[in-house]
Each structure stands twice: as structure tokens, then as C-alpha cells.
Amino acid sequence: MMMKKMILARCTLILGLAFFASNVFSQEFTTTTWKGTLNAGGAKLRLEIDVIEKGGEFTGELRSLDQGDAKAKATEIKIDSESFGFTVPRFGAKFRGKYAKDKTSVEGTFSQNGANIPLTLTTSGSKDGNTPKSDTLKANPKETLKEAWVGELKMGIMKPVMQFRIVTLASGKTAAYFDSITEGRTGFPATTSVDGKTLKFDVAKIKLTFRGELNEAGDEAKGTWSQAGRNIPLILKKQSTVYDSVNVWKNRPQRPVGPFPYDAEEVTFENKADNLTLAGTLTIPKKPGRHPVVVLISGSGPQDRDESLMEHKPFLVLADYLSRRGIAVLRYDDRGTAKSTGKFDGATTEAFARDASSAVEFLKTHERINPDEIGLAGHSEGGLIAPMVVGLRDDVAFVALLAATGVDGVAISISQSEAMLRAAGTPEEEIEIALAVNRAVFAVVGKAEDGADLTKELEQAIETVILAIPESIREEAGKNLRAAVPNLNRKMKSKWMRFFHSYDPRPALSNIQCPVLTIIGSKDTQVLPDLNMPEIQKALIKGGNNDFEMVEIEGLNHLFQKCETGAMGEYISIQETFNPQALSKIGDWIVEHTTPIN
């Protein structure tokens, strides 16, 4: 019954997992912490503000650390590519400032009671202004780690690593934090206590709790993770050091190690149409002359230039491999991510295509790049983006589609849901319920206007599904499904989600006249080969393209790893980042269609 309860509670979330599923938590919240010191008449007041983004809306809390840790709600939070501001009604104050170039600080003015005081705020996390990524999790010098509690959350399809840290402050007091390691969201303030044999953690900002019974040794707690109406079994184990994914990456066998036979340039380029700056790395073979180049386009969700996912960096491995074979490679951070400016949320696949097109435009003027041999390699959603870029310009020399889709988003989501649940060993009865929910939701969304509140219609659709559920589990399943409606409504209002589900890639594929490689793994459960490969081939043939190759490699998953089932839960535990056979095929094909300098 526990497994049924878990899957039924999760089935509606399958709708939001197109391509990459690492965004489960980031789709629910993103927290940014800013810190600064206010010099008010000789008195120095330390301030902190947490900004929480959920569903495109911002909420916040300001803390005055030197005034008894006084707290107040921050409102009118305004964030764009250049500025950041907020109002604190309780204190009659407001702040308006502009980002520094690297977005790690904001310089502005704190206004209160007629006084205008200069204030600089800096992020306590990564350079993109989000909370610290898991590979940048470092101890605060004013804090000493007391103990860390780490566990793997078994959510059927995914098994993300969760961590609670208990630290000792300089004052001698203790504090606690929560880290979603796999998701890369860390540093959420928490509270902790032990009541008899019960270990408790509470993370108020994301409405998360853990309650677990300690074993006799006191180093393991078996209990329940609760959040957003979901109750999931979780075992936490105590350890003396934090779980740090950067250490995991350092031990991956394919991590590139120098000396490198290529140069690596930190570059920026402008998307003038959308008024933002993309940052990335351009690797160029050391041999003199102008080199062929490929632009790597990442999959869905806010991805950095390495497409870091589940403690792997597939784009870093791919770029290293291709540059060693004489092909220059540009990989870049998505808009609003890491060192790139702009806002990720609210952007659709069409917007990301303009970003990729800007990358091509930048490379055309680079003195070490052959402007006639600029190609694209798009992974997952990047495979949707690449054909769009071809439609925006006539100078793309070749296209490599890596685990790309050939059908509309609704077909992708439904097929993906079924395949991933089945790969995770889900009973057929539960798969049928999940698919029924998907179909009911898409029927509602397909008739709705953009941005419309679908709560009422979704509630009615869910009730219809609940009536068809076997009576023995109907009550528990119904409770979980009803609780999921608000989150589901928010997801379906997303501009990206609505565009993705309505977009058919076949017309764009038909317009590609340059050489095309389509490559996919036979065990890809996120983009099914049998569904997508034939449609991509038909579209290319329909458009008159006679220079393309279709490759399916046995035993590889969506990340091109050698795998057992293709389930996403395997991604993090597989040591291989990018299968050598896939790397070789991609490299051979690009070399055959370009003229590397020997």
C-alpha cells in the first residue's frame, strides 16, 4: 500500500518531467539569499533577505541581524536582467539597485524615513544569484559542522539525495540547513530537535518536515518526508562530513584531466533581440588556423554550460572529446543561469532558439573559427531548439540531434510517463491511473485560454479519474490526487509547458537542408526511440534532405549512459557520464562533415 500511495501521489507530477526530471524541486521553489551591511549614522546593521520564487511569483523576508534578528515581509519584489528591488512595509523601507556585471552583487539605495543610504547586497550562493549549487557547498567560516544527516528519497522514478546539516555557530549556538543535493538547491534554513527517540527537521520556507525514529546507536533515523501533501519514506544516516557532489564528479572516470591539446576561452555574447548576455566556454584546438565548431544546446530546465545533472557533466565530457579531435566547441549557460543574464522563467523554447542563434552569430566573427563550418548539437529539448535555429538563419552547416523529439509535447509526456513508470517497476494498475490523469489533464489544457486558471476544470477532470479507480485504493488515491491540483494548475499555466505541449517539431525538421545526424539510446525512457526516430526521418525525407543518418545505440539511456533499465533513478549511480560509442559516433560524423585542421 505504501508504494501505491507514493506513486499515486506522484503521478500528476509526471506531466512536468519532460526531458530532464532534475527540476522537480526547482519547479516548486527557488530561494536566493542576499546579504549586506547598512551604515546608518555610524551604526552598522547587517541585513539578509531571502527571495523565494514559486510559479513565477516572488515572496521574501528581510532580517535585521543586529536588531534582535527582527523579521519583516518583503513585498513588491522586482527582478529583471539589470535590477533588483523590494519594499518592506513594516519598516517603511524600500531598496532599489542594479546588478554588478557578474550578478553576484547589487549596488543600490536603501530608503527609509526620508533617508537614502547606499547599500550593496551580495548573494551567499552561486554566481547566478540562486541558492548555492551542490558542487559549491562550502562551510561558512563562522560555522562548524556538527553532523550531517543524509538519505536517498525513493520517489519511484527518482532517488534524489537529501541532506540536513547541523552546525555550531561562533556564538556557540546551533543552526540547521536543508540541502537538496541532486537538485542542487542548498542552504535552506531549518530547525531540528530530538523528542525522545524521534528526530525532527522542519524547513518552514518550503513547508517540508521530516520525522524519524532513531536506532539504538543514534546514527540512523527511519521516518517520513512530508511536503506538499506527499508523505514519502526516508532513512537518514548521520555522518561527520557533508555530502559534496563536487567530490563525486572528481571521481567520475570520464572527468577531463589535463594537459589539454586545446585552448579554453571564457566568452560572452549578446542576444540583442532579448537584451541579454550569454556566458560560456569556447574550446579551440591549439593548431593555428580557422577551425570548424559546434554549438552545444542543452535540454530543458535551467542548465549550466556543462549541462550538470545528477553529478554528471555530459557537455564538458563531449566538448573535451570533440576538441581533442579537432572540433572547436561552444557551450554556454542558459539565460538567467550561472553567469548568463536574463530571466529563465517565462521563456519558451522559441526564446532559447534566439539564444542559440546568437551563439552562431558570435562565432561567425571569431578569428579562430571557420564561419562556413558552424554546426549545432542539441540534446533533448536542445534537439527541438536546433531545427528552430536553422529556421532563423541560413548559415548552419550541420545539425546533430541527440535524443531529440519528433512528435508533439502531449505525445512525449504521455509516452514518457508510461515508460518511466514501467522502468521503475511500477505495477500496471498504477501506470493506468497515472496515464488516465495525464489524458484528463491534457484534455482540459487543450481547451483552455493562455494563462487561464484551470483549478475548477482540473478538479472536475480529476474527480472523473478518481471514480474509475478501484474502490480498495480510491480513498487514499483520491486524497493525494486532489491535493495535487493546485500544483498541477500552476504547471499547466507555465508558458514553457503550454508551448511545449502544443509544439509539433516536424515542420521545422522538414526545413533542414544541411546534413543531419540523429542519435538516441535504445533504453531512453524520456524520448522513446520507436516513437520519435521514425517521425524525424519522415520529416527530413519530406523536406527533401538526402544527407542524414539515423543511429540507435543499444543499451543507452537518455543521457547516453550504458544502463540497465533506462530509469532516471539510475542516472546518478552510473559512473559513466557519456558512453564512448556515442561519443565516437558523434565525433566521426562531425569530422566527416567538416574539415578539421590536421
C-alpha positions in Angstrom: 0.0 0.0 0.0 2.9 2.4 0.7 4.2 2.0 -2.8 0.7 2.7 -4.2 0.3 5.7 -2.1 3.6 7.1 -3.2 3.0 6.5 -6.9 -0.5 7.8 -6.9 0.7 10.9 -5.1 3.4 11.5 -7.7 1.6 10.5 -10.9 0.4 14.0 -11.8 3.9 15.3 -11.4 5.0 13.1 -14.3 3.4 15.8 -16.5 6.2 18.2 -15.7 9.1 15.9 -16.2 9.6 16.3 -20.0 13.2 15.6 -20.9 15.1 16.2 -17.6 13.5 15.4 -14.3 16.0 17.2 -12.2 13.7 20.1 -11.9 11.1 18.5 -9.5 12.1 20.7 -6.6 13.2 23.8 -8.5 9.7 23.9 -10.2 8.3 24.2 -6.7 10.7 26.8 -5.3 13.9 28.7 -5.8 15.4 30.6 -2.9 18.0 33.4 -3.3 19.7 34.9 -0.2 21.2 38.4 -0.3 23.3 39.9 2.4 24.6 43.4 3.1 25.6 45.9 5.8 23.7 49.2 6.2 25.8 52.1 7.5 23.2 54.2 9.2 24.6 57.2 11.1 27.7 55.3 12.2 25.7 52.2 13.3 26.3 49.2 11.1 23.3 46.9 10.7 23.6 43.6 9.0 20.7 42.7 6.7 19.7 39.5 5.0 16.8 39.0 2.6 15.6 35.6 1.3 13.7 35.8 -2.1 11.6 32.8 -2.9 10.3 32.3 -6.4 7.4 29.9 -6.9 5.5 29.7 -10.2 6.9 32.9 -11.4 5.9 34.9 -8.3 8.2 36.3 -5.7 7.9 36.4 -1.9 10.5 37.5 0.6 11.6 38.0 4.1 14.1 40.6 5.4 16.1 40.0 8.6 17.9 42.7 10.6 20.6 40.6 12.4 21.8 43.3 14.7 18.3 44.3 15.9 17.3 41.1 17.6 17.0 39.2 14.3 13.9 41.3 13.6 12.0 39.9 10.6 9.6 41.5 8.2 7.9 40.5 5.0 9.3 41.9 1.8 6.8 42.9 -0.9 6.8 44.5 -4.4 9.8 42.4 -5.3 11.0 43.4 -8.8 13.7 41.4 -10.6 14.8 41.8 -14.2 18.1 41.3 -16.1 19.6 44.6 -14.7 18.0 45.5 -11.4 16.6 44.2 -8.1 14.3 45.9 -5.7 11.8 45.3 -2.9 9.7 47.1 -0.3 9.4 46.4 3.5 6.1 47.8 4.6 6.7 47.1 8.3 9.8 49.2 8.4 8.6 51.8 5.9 11.6 51.0 3.8 12.5 50.1 0.2 15.6 49.1 -1.8 16.4 49.6 -5.4 19.7 48.6 -7.0 21.5 47.4 -10.2 23.4 44.2 -10.7 27.2 44.1 -11.0 28.4 42.5 -14.2 28.8 39.1 -12.7 25.4 39.3 -10.9 26.9 38.3 -7.6 26.1 41.7 -6.1 23.6 44.6 -6.4 24.6 48.2 -5.7 21.7 50.5 -4.7 19.9 52.6 -2.2 18.1 51.7 0.9 15.4 54.4 1.6 13.7 54.8 5.0 12.0 57.7 6.7 13.3 60.2 4.1 16.9 58.9 4.4 18.7 57.4 1.3 21.5 55.2 2.3 23.9 53.4 -0.1 23.7 49.6 0.3 25.4 46.7 -1.5 23.8 43.3 -1.4 25.7 40.1 -2.3 24.5 36.6 -2.8 25.5 33.9 -0.4 25.4 31.3 -3.1 26.4 30.8 -6.7 27.0 33.5 -9.3 23.6 33.1 -10.9 22.1 34.5 -7.7 20.3 31.3 -6.8 21.0 29.3 -3.7 24.3 27.5 -3.7 24.6 24.6 -6.1 25.6 21.3 -4.6 29.1 21.5 -6.1 29.7 24.8 -4.4 28.6 23.7 -1.0 31.2 25.0 1.4 31.4 25.6 5.1 30.8 29.2 6.3 33.9 30.2 8.3 31.7 31.3 11.1 30.1 27.9 11.3 31.5 24.5 12.3 29.8 21.3 11.0 28.5 19.3 13.9 26.8 16.5 12.0 25.1 15.8 8.7 22.1 13.6 8.1 22.0 12.2 4.5 19.4 10.0 2.8 18.1 8.9 -0.6 14.5 9.8 -1.2 12.8 6.9 -3.0 10.2 8.6 -5.2 9.7 5.7 -7.6 11.3 7.3 -10.7 13.9 9.4 -9.0 16.1 8.8 -6.0 17.4 12.3 -5.1 19.9 12.7 -2.3 18.7 14.9 0.6 20.8 16.3 3.4 20.2 18.1 6.7 23.2 19.8 8.2 23.6 20.8 11.9 26.3 23.4 12.5 27.7 25.2 15.6 27.8 29.0 15.2 30.6 31.2 16.5 28.3 32.2 19.4 28.1 28.5 20.5 24.5 28.1 19.4 23.5 25.6 16.8 21.7 26.1 13.5 20.5 23.7 10.8 20.1 23.8 7.0 18.5 21.6 4.4 20.2 20.7 1.1 18.5 19.0 -1.9 21.8 17.7 -3.3 20.7 16.1 -6.5 18.6 19.1 -7.4 21.5 21.5 -6.5 19.4 23.6 -4.1 21.2 24.1 -0.8 21.2 26.2 2.3 17.5 26.4 3.3 17.3 27.4 7.0 15.9 24.6 9.1 15.1 23.8 12.7 15.9 20.5 14.4 15.2 18.7 17.7 15.1 15.3 19.2 12.0 14.3 21.1 12.7 11.0 22.9 13.7 8.7 20.1 12.2 11.0 17.4 14.5 13.1 15.2 12.7 16.2 13.8 13.6 18.6 11.0 11.4 21.4 9.8 12.1 23.7 6.8 9.4 26.4 7.0 10.2 28.2 3.8 9.4 25.2 1.6 6.9 23.6 4.1 9.0 20.5 4.5 9.2 18.2 7.5 10.9 15.0 8.5 10.1 12.8 11.4 12.1 9.7 12.1 12.7 7.1 14.8 16.3 6.8 15.9 18.0 3.5 16.1 19.8 2.4 19.3 23.2 3.8 18.1 21.6 7.1 17.3 23.2 7.2 13.9 20.2 6.3 11.7 16.6 7.6 11.6 13.9 5.8 9.8 10.9 8.0 9.1 8.8 10.1 6.7 9.5 13.1 4.5 6.4 15.3 4.1 5.9 18.1 1.7 3.1 19.5 -0.5 0.7 16.7 0.6 3.2 14.0 -0.1 4.4 11.6 2.6 7.5 9.5 1.4 9.6 7.1 3.4 13.1 8.3 4.1 16.0 6.9 6.0 18.6 9.4 7.2 22.1 8.4 8.2 24.4 10.5 10.4 27.9 11.3 9.1 30.6 13.7 10.2 31.2 15.3 6.8 28.7 16.9 4.3 27.7 15.1 1.1 29.5 17.1 -1.5 28.8 16.3 -5.1 31.9 18.0 -6.4 33.8 15.1 -4.9 31.6 12.7 -6.7 32.3 14.4 -10.0 36.1 14.4 -9.3 35.9 10.6 -9.1 33.9 10.1 -12.3 36.1 8.1 -14.7 35.4 10.4 -17.7 36.2 13.7 -15.9 38.6 15.5 -18.3 42.1 15.8 -16.9 44.9 17.9 -18.5 47.2 18.7 -20.1 44.7 19.6 -22.8 45.5 19.9 -26.5 43.2 22.8 -26.9 42.6 26.3 -25.5 39.6 27.2 -23.4 38.3 30.8 -23.6 35.7 32.3 -21.3 33.4 34.2 -23.7 30.2 36.2 -23.6 27.9 37.1 -26.5 24.8 39.2 -26.8 21.2 38.2 -27.7 20.3 41.7 -28.9 16.7 40.8 -29.6 16.1 39.9 -26.0 18.6 42.3 -24.5 20.6 39.7 -22.5 24.2 38.3 -22.4 25.1 34.7 -22.6 28.3 33.4 -21.0 30.1 30.2 -21.9 33.3 28.4 -22.7 34.8 28.1 -26.2 37.4 25.3 -26.6 39.6 25.5 -29.6 42.3 23.1 -30.9 45.7 24.6 -30.5 46.7 24.2 -34.1 46.8 27.5 -36.0 44.0 28.4 -38.5 40.2 28.6 -38.5 38.5 25.6 -37.1 35.1 24.0 -37.6 32.9 24.5 -34.5 29.8 23.1 -32.9 27.4 24.9 -30.5 26.1 22.6 -27.8 22.4 23.3 -26.9 21.2 21.9 -23.5 18.0 20.2 -22.5 15.1 21.5 -20.5 15.3 23.3 -17.2 17.9 25.9 -16.3 21.2 24.2 -17.3 24.7 25.5 -16.9 27.3 25.2 -19.8 28.3 21.7 -18.7 24.6 20.5 -18.6 25.4 19.5 -15.0 22.9 16.9 -13.9 22.8 14.2 -11.3 26.5 14.7 -10.5 27.5 14.3 -14.2 28.7 17.0 -16.7 27.9 15.5 -20.1 28.6 18.6 -22.1 32.0 19.0 -20.5 32.9 15.4 -21.5 31.5 15.9 -25.0 33.3 19.2 -25.5 36.6 17.7 -24.3 36.2 14.7 -26.7 35.4 16.8 -29.8 38.1 19.4 -29.2 40.7 16.6 -28.9 39.5 15.6 -32.4 40.0 19.0 -33.9 36.5 20.4 -33.5 36.0 23.7 -31.6 33.1 23.7 -29.2 31.0 26.4 -27.7 28.9 25.5 -24.6 27.1 28.2 -22.7 24.9 28.8 -19.6 21.2 29.1 -20.2 19.7 32.6 -19.8 19.3 33.5 -16.2 21.6 30.7 -15.1 25.2 30.8 -13.7 26.9 33.7 -15.5 24.3 34.4 -18.2 21.9 37.3 -17.7 18.2 37.4 -18.4 15.4 35.5 -16.8 14.9 31.8 -17.4 11.3 31.5 -16.1 8.7 32.6 -18.5 10.9 31.8 -21.6 9.7 29.3 -24.1 11.7 27.1 -26.5 11.4 29.8 -29.1 13.3 32.2 -26.8 16.0 29.6 -26.3 16.3 29.3 -30.0 17.1 33.0 -30.2 19.9 32.5 -27.6 21.4 29.6 -29.7 21.2 31.7 -32.9 23.1 34.5 -31.1 25.8 31.9 -30.4 26.2 31.2 -34.1 26.3 35.0 -34.8 29.1 35.4 -32.3 31.2 32.6 -33.7 31.0 34.0 -37.3 33.3 36.8 -36.3 35.7 34.9 -34.2 39.2 34.9 -35.7 39.9 31.2 -35.0 36.6 29.9 -36.2 35.7 28.9 -39.8 32.5 30.8 -40.4 31.4 28.3 -43.1 31.5 25.3 -40.7 29.4 26.3 -37.7 27.1 23.5 -36.6 24.6 22.7 -33.8 24.3 19.8 -31.4 21.1 19.8 -29.4 20.4 17.4 -26.6 16.8 16.6 -25.6 15.0 20.0 -25.7 18.1 21.2 -27.4 17.0 18.9 -30.3 13.9 20.9 -30.6 15.8 24.2 -30.5 18.4 23.3 -33.2 15.9 23.0 -36.0 14.3 26.2 -34.9 17.7 27.9 -35.2 18.0 26.6 -38.7 14.7 28.3 -39.5 16.0 31.6 -38.2 19.1 31.7 -40.3 20.6 30.1 -43.5 24.2 29.6 -42.4 24.1 26.5 -40.1 26.5 23.9 -41.6 25.2 20.8 -39.9 22.9 19.6 -37.1 23.3 16.7 -34.6 20.1 15.8 -32.8 20.9 14.0 -29.6 17.9 12.2 -28.1 15.6 14.7 -29.8 11.8 14.5 -30.2 9.9 14.0 -33.4 6.3 14.4 -32.1 4.3 16.9 -30.2 4.7 17.5 -26.5 1.5 15.8 -25.4 2.6 12.6 -27.1 6.0 12.9 -25.5 4.6 13.5 -22.0 2.2 10.5 -22.1 4.8 8.1 -23.6 7.4 9.3 -21.2 5.2 8.8 -18.2 4.4 5.3 -19.2 7.9 4.3 -20.0 9.5 5.8 -16.9 6.9 4.3 -14.5 7.3 0.9 -16.1 11.1 1.2 -16.0 10.8 2.0 -12.3 8.9 -1.3 -11.7 5.5 0.4 -11.1 2.5 -2.0 -11.1 0.4 -1.8 -14.3 -2.7 -0.8 -12.2 -0.9 2.3 -11.0 0.5 3.1 -14.5 -3.0 3.1 -15.9 -4.2 5.5 -13.2 -1.2 7.9 -13.9 -1.9 7.8 -17.7 -5.6 8.4 -17.1 -4.7 11.5 -15.1 -2.4 12.7 -17.8 -5.0 12.3 -20.5 -7.6 14.0 -18.4 -5.3 17.0 -17.7 -4.3 17.4 -21.4 -7.9 17.4 -22.4 -8.6 20.3 -20.1 -5.4 22.2 -21.1 -6.1 21.8 -24.8 -9.4 23.7 -24.5 -8.1 26.5 -22.2 -7.0 30.0 -23.0 -3.4 31.0 -22.2 -2.9 31.9 -18.5 -6.4 30.8 -17.5 -7.0 29.4 -14.0 -7.8 25.8 -14.6 -8.5 24.8 -11.0 -12.2 24.1 -11.4 -11.8 22.2 -14.7 -8.9 20.2 -13.3 -10.8 19.3 -10.2 -13.7 18.0 -12.3 -11.4 16.0 -14.5 -9.6 14.5 -11.5 -12.9 13.5 -9.9 -13.8 11.6 -13.1 -10.5 9.7 -12.8 -11.0 9.0 -9.1 -14.4 7.4 -9.8 -12.7 4.9 -12.1 -10.1 3.9 -9.5 -10.6 0.5 -7.8 -12.6 1.0 -4.6 -9.9 -0.6 -2.4 -7.5 2.3 -3.0 -9.9 5.0 -4.1 -10.0 6.9 -0.9 -6.2 7.2 -0.4 -5.6 7.9 -4.1 -8.3 10.5 -4.3 -6.9 12.3 -1.3 -3.4 12.5 -3.0 -4.8 13.4 -6.4 -7.0 16.2 -5.1 -4.0 17.6 -3.1 -2.0 17.8 -6.3 -4.5 20.0 -8.2 -3.0 23.4 -7.2 0.5 22.4 -8.2 -0.8 20.9 -11.4 -2.7 24.1 -12.2 0.4 26.1 -11.8 2.4 23.8 -14.0 -0.2 23.9 -16.8 -0.2 27.8 -16.7 3.5 27.8 -17.4 4.3 29.5 -20.8 7.1 26.9 -21.4 4.8 24.0 -20.6 1.9 25.2 -22.8 4.3 25.9 -25.7 6.0 22.5 -25.4 2.7 20.5 -25.3 1.3 22.3 -28.3 4.5 22.4 -30.4 5.0 19.9 -33.3 8.7 19.7 -34.4 8.0 18.1 -37.7 7.6 21.3 -39.9 10.9 22.7 -38.6 12.6 19.3 -39.2 11.3 19.3 -42.8 13.0 22.7 -43.4 16.5 21.5 -42.6 18.6 21.1 -45.8 22.1 20.8 -44.2 23.5 17.4 -43.0 21.7 15.9 -40.0 22.8 13.2 -37.5 20.0 11.8 -35.3 21.3 9.6 -32.4 19.5 8.1 -29.5 19.8 5.3 -26.9 17.6 2.2 -27.2 16.7 2.4 -23.5 15.8 6.1 -23.5 12.6 6.4 -21.4 12.3 10.1 -21.7 12.3 10.3 -25.5 11.3 6.9 -26.8 13.2 5.8 -30.0 10.4 3.9 -31.6 8.0 6.8 -31.3 10.4 9.7 -32.3 13.0 8.3 -34.7 10.6 7.3 -37.5 8.9 10.8 -37.3 12.2 12.6 -37.5 13.2 10.5 -40.5 9.8 11.1 -42.3 10.1 14.8 -41.7 13.6 15.0 -43.2 12.6 13.0 -46.2 9.5 15.1 -46.7 11.7 18.2 -46.8 14.0 16.7 -49.5 17.0 16.2 -47.2 19.1 13.4 -48.6 22.1 13.8 -46.3 21.1 12.4 -42.9 21.9 9.4 -40.7 19.7 7.7 -38.1 21.6 5.9 -35.3 20.2 4.0 -32.3 22.7 2.6 -29.9 21.8 -0.4 -27.9 21.6 -0.2 -24.1 22.0 3.6 -23.7 19.6 5.9 -21.7 18.6 9.5 -22.3 22.0 10.8 -21.1 23.8 8.3 -23.4 24.9 6.2 -20.4 25.1 2.4 -20.5 22.3 1.3 -18.3 20.1 -1.5 -17.0 16.5 -0.2 -17.4 16.8 3.5 -18.5 15.0 4.7 -15.4 16.1 8.1 -14.2 16.9 6.7 -10.8 20.0 5.1 -12.4 21.5 8.3 -13.7 23.2 9.3 -10.5 24.6 5.9 -9.7 26.1 5.1 -13.1 29.7 6.1 -13.2 29.8 6.6 -17.0 28.9 10.1 -18.0 28.8 9.8 -21.8 29.2 6.4 -23.5 32.4 6.1 -25.6 30.4 4.5 -28.5 28.1 7.5 -28.6 31.0 10.0 -28.4 32.8 8.2 -31.2 29.8 8.2 -33.5 29.1 11.9 -32.9 32.8 12.7 -33.4 33.2 10.6 -36.5 30.1 12.1 -38.1 31.1 15.7 -37.4 34.7 15.1 -38.7 33.2 13.6 -41.9 31.1 16.7 -42.5 33.8 19.3 -41.7 37.5 19.9 -42.4 39.4 19.8 -39.1 43.0 21.2 -39.3 45.5 18.3 -39.2 
